[in-house]
Amino acid sequence: MNIDSQIRLLEQDDTQTALHLLVSVFGQKVNQLARGELERMFSREPFRPYFIGAFDDLRLIGVVATVQLLFTTDTFGLCWVCVHPDRQRQGLGTRLVVAAIEFTRLELLRQKPGTLLLNVSDELSGFYRRLGFARGSSMHGDGLVMSMIVNQRSDALDTITWNG
Ligand SMILES: CC(C)(COP(=O)(O)OP(=O)(O)OC[C@H]1O[C@@H](n2cnc3c(N)ncnc32)[C@H](O)[C@@H]1OP(=O)(O)O)[C@@H](O)C(=O)NCCC(=O)NCCS
């Protein structure tokens, strides 16, 4: 279990290493999209994504992003979930997704009720189900929609803070 890595929001200086990791995991086809999304994080756009990274010393070894979906209220998508191939199956993906959930519900939703959505392969649905996502309908293509409602009982969450 990797318990030492630091999990925090990416900074602008992390953009190139994050792009490198995303392309090495998802392939060259995502290069342009990933570059644009990483750049948008540091813009003033209202629907910009927030990328969170896991660092082992200074090395970026995992990423996740959360973004408010267009034309929705308090509904966010989790995307770009990836862990460096050498560091998979050590609990890091779980920690990153939990961090993205906490950041979204505490910092972006500010403890208001909201919905998190994922588009996921059938193979990975168990990974997200264990984290509390419910399986929804099939997507066009091969994906599944999974969702989680957060901050249902805001009174119970007052003492929790985002430490990223
Ligand atoms: C999916 C991913 C982020 C998981 O990260 P990770 O650090 O390996 O995950 P964890 O170690 O926290 O896994 C916890 C559990 O989830 C399940 N799981 C993890 N990866 C899985 C996979 N590829 N297929 C099926 N189940 C998986 C396992 O049950 C695992 O527990 P185990 O190792 O005791 O069997 C990582 O495999 C990855 O980067 N994959 C490539 C990119 C990708 O497909 N991203 C998902 C986009 S939705």
The ligand as an SDF file (V2000), in Angstrom:
LIG
                    3D

 48 50  0  0  0  0  0  0  0  0999 V2000
   -8.0600    2.2810  -12.9620 C   0  0  0  0  0  0  0  0  0  0  0  0
   -6.8240    2.7120  -12.1950 C   0  0  0  0  0  0  0  0  0  0  0  0
   -6.8410    4.2060  -12.0070 C   0  0  0  0  0  0  0  0  0  0  0  0
   -6.8670    2.0210  -10.8060 C   0  0  0  0  0  0  0  0  0  0  0  0
   -5.7560    2.5070  -10.0460 O   0  0  0  0  0  0  0  0  0  0  0  0
   -5.0050    1.5780   -8.9960 P   0  0  0  0  0  0  0  0  0  0  0  0
   -4.0900    2.4000   -8.1880 O   0  0  0  0  0  0  0  0  0  0  0  0
   -4.4140    0.4210   -9.7040 O   0  0  0  0  0  0  0  0  0  0  0  0
   -6.2490    1.0730   -8.1210 O   0  0  0  0  0  0  0  0  0  0  0  0
   -6.2680    0.4900   -6.6450 P   0  0  0  0  0  0  0  0  0  0  0  0
   -4.9450   -0.1280   -6.3060 O   0  0  0  0  0  0  0  0  0  0  0  0
   -6.7760    1.5230   -5.7330 O   0  0  0  0  0  0  0  0  0  0  0  0
   -7.3380   -0.6860   -6.8520 O   0  0  0  0  0  0  0  0  0  0  0  0
   -8.2710   -1.0430   -5.8720 C   0  0  0  0  0  0  0  0  0  0  0  0
   -9.1060   -2.1970   -6.4100 C   0  0  0  0  0  0  0  0  0  0  0  0
   -9.8230   -1.8290   -7.5980 O   0  0  0  0  0  0  0  0  0  0  0  0
   -9.8580   -2.9550   -8.4980 C   0  0  0  0  0  0  0  0  0  0  0  0
   -9.1280   -2.6210   -9.7310 N   0  0  0  0  0  0  0  0  0  0  0  0
   -8.1070   -1.7760   -9.8700 C   0  0  0  0  0  0  0  0  0  0  0  0
   -7.7040   -1.7040  -11.1510 N   0  0  0  0  0  0  0  0  0  0  0  0
   -8.4860   -2.5590  -11.8350 C   0  0  0  0  0  0  0  0  0  0  0  0
   -8.5580   -2.9470  -13.1940 C   0  0  0  0  0  0  0  0  0  0  0  0
   -7.7380   -2.4090  -14.1240 N   0  0  0  0  0  0  0  0  0  0  0  0
   -9.4840   -3.8500  -13.5550 N   0  0  0  0  0  0  0  0  0  0  0  0
  -10.3230   -4.3940  -12.6310 C   0  0  0  0  0  0  0  0  0  0  0  0
  -10.2970   -4.0560  -11.3180 N   0  0  0  0  0  0  0  0  0  0  0  0
   -9.4030   -3.1650  -10.9320 C   0  0  0  0  0  0  0  0  0  0  0  0
   -9.1920   -4.1230   -7.7770 C   0  0  0  0  0  0  0  0  0  0  0  0
  -10.2010   -4.8460   -7.0980 O   0  0  0  0  0  0  0  0  0  0  0  0
   -8.2930   -3.4230   -6.8010 C   0  0  0  0  0  0  0  0  0  0  0  0
   -8.0530   -4.1830   -5.6600 O   0  0  0  0  0  0  0  0  0  0  0  0
   -6.9140   -5.3410   -5.6930 P   0  0  0  0  0  0  0  0  0  0  0  0
   -5.6580   -4.7380   -6.2580 O   0  0  0  0  0  0  0  0  0  0  0  0
   -6.7970   -5.7120   -4.2500 O   0  0  0  0  0  0  0  0  0  0  0  0
   -7.4590   -6.4360   -6.5480 O   0  0  0  0  0  0  0  0  0  0  0  0
   -5.5310    2.2430  -12.9150 C   0  0  0  0  0  0  0  0  0  0  0  0
   -5.5980    0.8610  -13.1330 O   0  0  0  0  0  0  0  0  0  0  0  0
   -5.2640    2.9500  -14.2320 C   0  0  0  0  0  0  0  0  0  0  0  0
   -4.6310    3.9930  -14.2750 O   0  0  0  0  0  0  0  0  0  0  0  0
   -5.7430    2.3410  -15.3430 N   0  0  0  0  0  0  0  0  0  0  0  0
   -5.5100    2.8970  -16.6770 C   0  0  0  0  0  0  0  0  0  0  0  0
   -6.3530    4.1290  -16.9450 C   0  0  0  0  0  0  0  0  0  0  0  0
   -7.8400    3.8680  -16.7820 C   0  0  0  0  0  0  0  0  0  0  0  0
   -8.3790    2.8840  -17.2690 O   0  0  0  0  0  0  0  0  0  0  0  0
   -8.5150    4.7710  -16.0930 N   0  0  0  0  0  0  0  0  0  0  0  0
   -9.9160    4.6580  -15.7400 C   0  0  0  0  0  0  0  0  0  0  0  0
  -10.7240    5.6250  -16.4680 C   0  0  0  0  0  0  0  0  0  0  0  0
  -12.4280    5.5270  -15.8370 S   0  0  0  0  0  0  0  0  0  0  0  0
  1  2  1  0
  2  3  1  0
  2  4  1  0
  2 36  1  0
  4  5  1  0
  5  6  1  0
  6  7  2  0
  6  8  1  0
  6  9  1  0
  9 10  1  0
 10 11  2  0
 10 12  1  0
 10 13  1  0
 13 14  1  0
 14 15  1  0
 15 16  1  0
 15 30  1  0
 16 17  1  0
 17 18  1  0
 17 28  1  0
 18 19  1  0
 18 27  1  0
 19 20  2  0
 20 21  1  0
 21 22  1  0
 21 27  2  0
 22 23  1  0
 22 24  2  0
 24 25  1  0
 25 26  2  0
 26 27  1  0
 28 29  1  0
 28 30  1  0
 30 31  1  0
 31 32  1  0
 32 33  2  0
 32 34  1  0
 32 35  1  0
 36 37  1  0
 36 38  1  0
 38 39  2  0
 38 40  1  0
 40 41  1  0
 41 42  1  0
 42 43  1  0
 43 44  2  0
 43 45  1  0
 45 46  1  0
 46 47  1  0
 47 48  1  0
M  END
$$$$
